[in-house]
């Protein structure tokens, strides 16, 4: 029995390789077009400077300007996405706990200065959300419990 070299198999392989290459190039073009570089804008730098001044004025340590610009950009990033949405508030409230897991988790009386940084970020980047978030923070039971 003899085996014949089937030219159609070679054509199928070439077609598959070309199809995969075209798909790869299309995905590469889409990735390049949708990539938003972390280029700093003048507005982001001004807001970072304003936030740094606010944090230092409140007696808090401010991160570097570059870190603030990278994380918050010119619109406040994740902090200003939905600060007064129920899920965001629930996530924050869950973080204000005793640190144990599972059934041992209990809410705590947190330090009154703990949320100052977040309030200042909201004040700087999304002031229209500040009043509602301030009301939420005021409703939390806080006290001066940590010595810094």
C-alpha positions as CSV (number, residue, x, y, z in Angstrom):
1,X,0.0,0.0,0.0
2,X,1.3,3.4,-0.9
3,X,0.5,6.7,0.7
4,X,-0.1,9.7,-1.4
5,X,0.9,13.1,-0.4
6,X,-2.3,15.0,-0.1
7,X,-1.9,18.6,-1.2
8,X,-5.2,19.5,0.4
9,X,-3.8,18.9,3.9
10,X,-0.9,21.3,3.3
11,X,-3.4,23.9,2.0
12,X,-5.6,23.4,5.1
13,X,-2.6,23.9,7.4
14,X,-1.6,27.1,5.5
15,X,-5.2,28.3,5.7
16,X,-5.3,27.7,9.4
17,X,-1.9,29.4,10.0
18,X,-3.0,32.5,8.0
19,X,-6.4,32.6,9.8
20,X,-4.6,32.5,13.2
21,X,-2.1,35.2,12.1
22,X,-5.0,37.4,10.9
23,X,-6.9,37.0,14.2
24,X,-3.7,37.7,16.1
25,X,-3.1,40.9,14.1
26,X,-6.7,42.0,14.6
27,X,-6.5,41.4,18.4
28,X,-3.2,43.3,18.5
29,X,-4.7,46.3,16.7
30,X,-7.7,46.3,19.0
31,X,-5.4,46.1,22.0
32,X,-3.3,49.0,20.8
33,X,-6.3,51.1,20.0
34,X,-8.0,50.4,23.3
35,X,-4.9,50.9,25.4
36,X,-5.1,54.1,27.4
37,X,-1.7,55.1,28.6
38,X,-1.2,56.4,32.0
39,X,0.0,59.7,30.7
40,X,-0.3,62.3,33.3
41,X,-2.3,65.4,32.6
42,X,-1.9,68.8,34.0
43,X,-5.3,68.5,35.7
44,X,-4.3,65.3,37.4
45,X,-1.1,66.8,38.6
46,X,-3.0,69.9,39.9
47,X,-5.5,67.7,41.8
48,X,-2.7,65.6,43.2
49,X,-1.0,68.8,44.5
50,X,-4.3,69.9,46.0
51,X,-4.8,66.6,47.7
52,X,-1.3,66.6,49.0
53,X,-1.9,70.0,50.6
54,X,-5.2,68.8,52.0
55,X,-3.7,65.7,53.5
56,X,-0.7,67.6,55.0
57,X,-3.0,70.3,56.3
58,X,-5.0,67.6,58.2
59,X,-1.8,66.2,59.7
60,X,-1.7,63.1,57.5
61,X,1.2,61.7,55.5
62,X,0.7,62.1,51.7
63,X,2.0,59.7,49.1
64,X,4.1,61.0,46.3
65,X,2.6,63.1,43.6
66,X,3.3,60.3,41.0
67,X,1.5,57.7,43.1
68,X,-1.6,59.9,43.5
69,X,-1.7,60.7,39.8
70,X,-1.3,57.0,38.9
71,X,-4.0,55.8,41.3
72,X,-6.5,58.7,41.1
73,X,-5.9,60.3,37.8
74,X,-7.9,63.4,37.1
75,X,-11.3,61.9,38.1
76,X,-10.6,60.2,41.4
77,X,-10.5,56.6,40.0
78,X,-12.2,53.9,42.0
79,X,-12.8,56.2,45.0
80,X,-15.1,58.4,43.0
81,X,-16.7,55.7,40.8
82,X,-19.6,55.1,43.2
83,X,-18.7,56.2,46.8
84,X,-22.3,56.4,47.9
85,X,-23.6,53.1,46.3
86,X,-24.8,50.5,48.8
87,X,-22.2,47.9,47.7
88,X,-19.3,50.4,48.2
89,X,-20.6,51.4,51.6
90,X,-21.0,47.7,52.6
91,X,-17.5,46.9,51.5
92,X,-16.1,49.8,53.5
93,X,-18.2,48.7,56.6
94,X,-16.9,45.2,56.2
95,X,-13.4,46.5,56.4
96,X,-14.1,48.2,59.7
97,X,-14.2,44.9,61.6
98,X,-12.1,43.2,64.2
99,X,-10.1,41.2,61.6
100,X,-11.1,37.7,62.4
101,X,-12.7,35.6,59.7
102,X,-16.1,33.9,59.5
103,X,-18.4,33.9,62.4
104,X,-16.0,35.7,64.6
105,X,-16.1,38.9,62.6
106,X,-17.5,41.8,64.6
107,X,-17.9,45.5,63.9
108,X,-15.6,47.8,65.8
109,X,-15.6,51.4,67.0
110,X,-13.0,52.7,64.6
111,X,-10.7,55.6,65.0
112,X,-12.3,58.9,64.0
113,X,-9.3,59.8,61.9
114,X,-9.4,56.6,59.8
115,X,-11.6,57.9,57.1
116,X,-10.2,61.4,56.9
117,X,-8.0,60.5,53.8
118,X,-11.0,59.1,51.9
119,X,-13.1,62.2,52.8
120,X,-10.3,64.4,51.5
121,X,-10.0,62.4,48.3
122,X,-13.8,62.8,47.7
123,X,-13.6,66.4,48.6
124,X,-10.9,67.0,46.0
125,X,-11.9,64.7,43.2
126,X,-15.7,64.4,43.4
127,X,-17.1,67.1,45.7
128,X,-20.7,66.5,44.6
129,X,-20.5,63.1,46.4
130,X,-19.0,64.6,49.6
131,X,-22.2,65.5,51.5
132,X,-23.8,62.0,51.2
133,X,-20.5,60.3,52.1
134,X,-19.9,62.7,55.0
135,X,-23.4,61.7,56.3
136,X,-22.5,58.0,56.1
137,X,-19.2,58.6,58.0
138,X,-21.0,60.7,60.6
139,X,-23.4,57.8,61.2
140,X,-20.5,55.4,62.0
141,X,-19.6,55.0,65.6
142,X,-16.1,56.4,65.9
143,X,-13.8,57.5,68.7
144,X,-10.2,58.6,69.1
145,X,-8.9,55.1,69.9
146,X,-5.5,54.9,68.2
147,X,-2.4,56.9,69.2
148,X,-0.4,58.1,66.2
